[in-house]
Amino acid sequence: MKLNALKLSVMGLGAAAALMSLPAHAGKTVDAIKARGQLVCGVNTGLAGFSQADSNGAWSGLDVDYCRALAAAMLGDATKVKWVPLNAQQRFTALQSGEIDVLSRNTTNTLTRDASLGLHFVGVNYYDGQGFLVPKGKITSARQLKGATVCVQSGTTTEKNLTDFSRANKLNIKPVVFEKVEAATGAYFSGRCQAYTTDASGLASVRAKEAKDPAAHVILPDLISKEPLGPMVRRGDDEFFAITKWVLNGLVEAEEYGITQANVDQMKTSTDPQIGRMLGATEDLGKHLGLDKEWLARAIKAVGNYGESFERNVGPKTAINLPRGKNNLWSKGGLMYSPPLR
Ligand SMILES: N[C@@H](CCC(=O)N[C@@H](CS)C(=O)NCC(=O)O)C(=O)O
């Protein structure tokens, strides 16, 4: 009796252990992506540094890189991405309806969006805050916008924050609301509004791309909100959710461990156990995601680590000229922190 009970509990433990190490089963989004051999990625219609197509239709940007990395990890080829440009209003419906697999487009994580849309936020690829762009001159602080007309795009957190900020500070700001971003920025640059408001990264991008003389416009120092921007997926496919999270984390972890686009192949022979594990040289972490062991090595090779992608697309050497700031690694005073890849 005692022996049987012992045998049973040993079997139970064995079964539990087996379950714990089972590879992830592909869900319906993963199946669909693999079957079509392509990831469908929803991006911004055009936000320099984040997501923008050139005259040949080649997309680039921080948000674009994320989808390339995901395609490299899942499909073995970073070019297997179909880009679907979406404006602020269209983005959630496109994901809910299945038109896209993943939304990678300067989208702020908020409780309402995360909990009520049937979608999940994957993580944060850019910590931002809302700011104001004004013509260089009299206005030097957001508190001076009393009674001012401010151009803003609808369907955004921006519109709501502007109202809150005006009310909280009794500024009586007059929002001038547009559905399309070109209309909102066009109105600002033609002098119809005294300020344009969006995420500070968006302001830098718009100023670099659309201002006739970028130096004639300043981004006010005040940030009036928290805008943690990141990708989203539909609920209902936990395996895809896990893959999307760990590709995002993996690119940050790669920066922390000094794995770059240029050295990723050599790094496979590194004696650092963590690097061996991440690159599939000593351990296979990919199997837990339903992928192969080279999933992350391929993603890094395609777009570089998070820091490289940041520098190439929006960093100080680009026209967008954004400092690393909050988007630096946690070990360098920023907020970018990946849970361990082990
Ligand atoms: N992060 C904010 C704002 C995002 C947003 O859509 N910003 C505008 C202004 S920069 C934009 O990207 N528009 C481009 C478009 O709609 O095509 C949000 O998630 O609501």
The ligand as an ORCA input file, in Angstrom:
! r2SCAN-3c Opt
* xyz 0 1
  N       0.357     57.201    -28.017
  C      -0.917     57.832    -28.274
  C      -0.908     58.623    -29.581
  C      -0.624     57.753    -30.771
  C      -0.930     58.390    -32.122
  O      -1.695     57.807    -32.898
  N      -0.351     59.550    -32.398
  C      -0.582     60.224    -33.654
  C       0.129     61.560    -33.664
  S       1.912     61.439    -33.737
  C      -0.137     59.376    -34.820
  O       0.781     58.597    -34.708
  N      -0.814     59.508    -35.950
  C      -0.475     58.846    -37.167
  C      -1.680     58.307    -37.853
  O      -2.787     58.326    -37.305
  O      -1.537     57.816    -38.970
  C      -2.009     56.783    -28.315
  O      -1.705     55.581    -28.256
  O      -3.177     57.145    -28.389
*
